């Protein structure tokens, strides 16, 4: 996909990366790409990025005229949170008292599954996430001058951000 337009952009020396923000209609949500300067720099970026340096870079972004080259992509991932969360919080152990949630099961959490999906193409972004908590016998659901060339042609990070509160809704 290609688009030439004004975007919020920043080149971060601290992260050795460039950032671009693609606003969604209404400007309350946006899709932020962090592209490492080094073609194989994603692993290093993932170890050094944190809430403080991301926020600093995000707030440093300025409107620039950009030639944006962005691939279409899809990503899906499923997590078994009972295996991935260690140590377990008390609510996920046999010592928890979940008796007020149901009268028809033995009230222990047996599974927590989390699944995410994102698709980015020339028509926009589609993203979803669902978490299912399974108790023995029951289940429930808890239901990102001349143009600067920004060519996304190697691994990158992305975030879908709710700009009204700064919350990261999706990342990958």
C-alpha positions as CSV (number, residue, x, y, z in Angstrom):
1,X,0.0,0.0,0.0
2,X,1.2,3.5,-0.7
3,X,0.1,6.9,0.5
4,X,1.6,10.4,0.3
5,X,0.3,12.7,3.0
6,X,1.0,14.6,6.2
7,X,1.5,12.3,9.1
8,X,2.8,12.7,12.7
9,X,6.4,11.4,12.5
10,X,9.5,11.2,14.7
11,X,13.0,9.8,14.3
12,X,14.1,8.6,17.8
13,X,17.8,8.2,18.5
14,X,17.1,6.7,21.9
15,X,15.1,3.9,20.3
16,X,17.2,3.8,17.0
17,X,13.8,3.8,15.2
18,X,11.4,5.9,13.3
19,X,7.7,6.3,14.3
20,X,4.7,7.2,12.3
21,X,1.1,7.7,13.4
22,X,-1.8,6.9,11.1
23,X,-5.0,8.5,12.6
24,X,-8.3,6.7,12.3
25,X,-11.5,8.6,11.4
26,X,-12.5,10.8,14.3
27,X,-8.9,11.1,15.5
28,X,-9.6,9.4,18.8
29,X,-7.8,6.3,17.8
30,X,-4.5,5.9,15.9
31,X,-2.2,3.2,14.5
32,X,1.4,3.8,15.4
33,X,4.3,2.0,13.7
34,X,7.8,1.9,15.2
35,X,10.3,0.9,12.5
36,X,13.8,0.0,13.7
37,X,16.5,1.8,11.7
38,X,18.4,-1.5,11.5
39,X,16.8,-4.2,9.3
40,X,17.4,-6.8,12.0
41,X,16.8,-4.4,14.9
42,X,13.4,-5.6,16.2
43,X,14.8,-7.9,18.9
44,X,16.9,-5.0,20.3
45,X,13.9,-2.6,20.1
46,X,11.7,-5.0,22.0
47,X,14.2,-5.2,24.9
48,X,14.7,-1.4,25.2
49,X,11.2,0.0,24.6
50,X,9.2,0.9,27.7
51,X,6.3,3.2,28.7
52,X,8.6,6.1,29.4
53,X,10.7,6.2,26.2
54,X,7.6,5.3,24.0
55,X,5.6,8.2,25.6
56,X,8.6,10.6,25.1
57,X,8.9,9.6,21.4
58,X,5.1,9.7,20.8
59,X,4.9,13.2,22.3
60,X,7.8,14.3,20.1
61,X,6.1,13.5,16.9
62,X,5.6,16.4,14.4
63,X,3.6,16.7,11.2
64,X,5.8,15.8,8.2
65,X,5.1,15.2,4.6
66,X,5.7,11.4,4.1
67,X,5.7,8.8,1.3
68,X,4.4,5.8,3.3
69,X,4.9,2.3,2.0
70,X,3.1,-0.2,4.2
71,X,2.4,-3.9,3.5
72,X,-0.9,-5.4,4.0
73,X,-0.8,-7.9,6.9
74,X,-2.8,-10.2,9.1
75,X,-1.9,-11.6,12.5
76,X,-3.7,-14.0,14.9
77,X,-2.5,-15.3,18.2
78,X,-4.0,-17.5,20.9
79,X,-2.8,-17.6,24.4
80,X,-3.4,-20.1,27.2
81,X,-3.2,-17.7,30.2
82,X,-3.4,-20.5,32.8
83,X,0.0,-21.7,31.5
84,X,1.5,-18.3,30.7
85,X,0.7,-16.5,34.0
86,X,3.2,-17.4,36.8
87,X,3.0,-17.0,39.6
88,X,-0.8,-17.3,39.7
89,X,-2.9,-14.6,41.4
90,X,-5.1,-15.9,44.2
91,X,-8.2,-15.8,41.9
92,X,-6.6,-18.5,39.7
93,X,-5.8,-20.9,42.5
94,X,-7.9,-23.4,44.4
95,X,-7.8,-21.1,47.5
96,X,-10.0,-18.5,45.8
97,X,-13.6,-18.1,46.8
98,X,-15.7,-17.8,43.6
99,X,-18.9,-19.0,45.1
100,X,-20.8,-15.8,44.3
101,X,-20.2,-16.3,40.5
102,X,-22.3,-19.5,40.1
103,X,-24.2,-22.0,42.2
104,X,-23.9,-24.8,39.6
105,X,-20.2,-25.5,39.5
106,X,-17.3,-26.2,41.8
107,X,-16.1,-22.6,41.4
108,X,-12.5,-23.0,40.3
109,X,-11.0,-21.5,37.2
110,X,-9.8,-24.3,34.9
111,X,-8.9,-22.4,31.7
112,X,-8.3,-18.8,30.5
113,X,-7.9,-18.5,26.8
114,X,-7.2,-15.2,25.0
115,X,-7.2,-14.7,21.3
116,X,-6.3,-11.6,19.2
117,X,-6.7,-10.8,15.5
118,X,-5.6,-7.8,13.4
119,X,-5.8,-7.2,9.7
120,X,-4.4,-4.1,8.0
121,X,-5.1,-3.3,4.3
122,X,-5.9,-0.3,2.1
123,X,-9.4,-0.2,3.5
124,X,-8.4,0.2,7.1
125,X,-7.8,-1.9,10.2
126,X,-9.9,-4.7,11.7
127,X,-8.9,-5.8,15.2
128,X,-10.5,-7.9,17.8
129,X,-9.7,-9.7,21.1
130,X,-11.7,-12.1,23.3
131,X,-10.9,-13.7,26.6
132,X,-12.8,-16.8,27.8
133,X,-12.6,-17.8,31.4
134,X,-13.7,-21.4,31.9
135,X,-14.8,-22.6,35.3
136,X,-15.3,-26.3,35.9
137,X,-18.6,-26.9,34.2
138,X,-19.3,-23.2,33.1
139,X,-17.7,-20.5,30.9
140,X,-17.9,-16.7,30.7
141,X,-16.5,-14.1,28.4
142,X,-14.9,-10.8,28.9
143,X,-15.8,-9.3,26.0
144,X,-3.3,1.6,17.1
145,X,9.6,20.0,2.6
146,X,10.0,16.8,0.4
147,X,8.3,13.7,1.6
148,X,10.1,11.6,4.1
149,X,10.2,8.0,2.8
150,X,8.8,5.6,5.4
151,X,9.1,2.1,3.8
152,X,7.9,-0.6,6.1
153,X,9.9,-3.5,4.5
154,X,11.3,-5.2,7.6
155,X,10.0,-6.3,11.0
156,X,8.3,-3.5,13.1
157,X,6.2,-2.9,16.2
158,X,2.7,-1.4,16.0
159,X,0.2,-0.1,18.5
160,X,-3.4,0.9,18.2
161,X,-3.8,3.7,20.7
162,X,-6.9,5.3,22.2
163,X,-5.7,8.9,22.2
164,X,-8.5,10.1,24.6
165,X,-6.8,8.3,27.5
166,X,-3.4,7.1,26.1
167,X,-4.4,3.4,26.5
168,X,-2.8,0.9,24.1
169,X,-5.6,-1.2,22.8
170,X,-3.6,-3.6,20.6
171,X,0.1,-4.2,20.0
172,X,2.2,-6.5,17.9
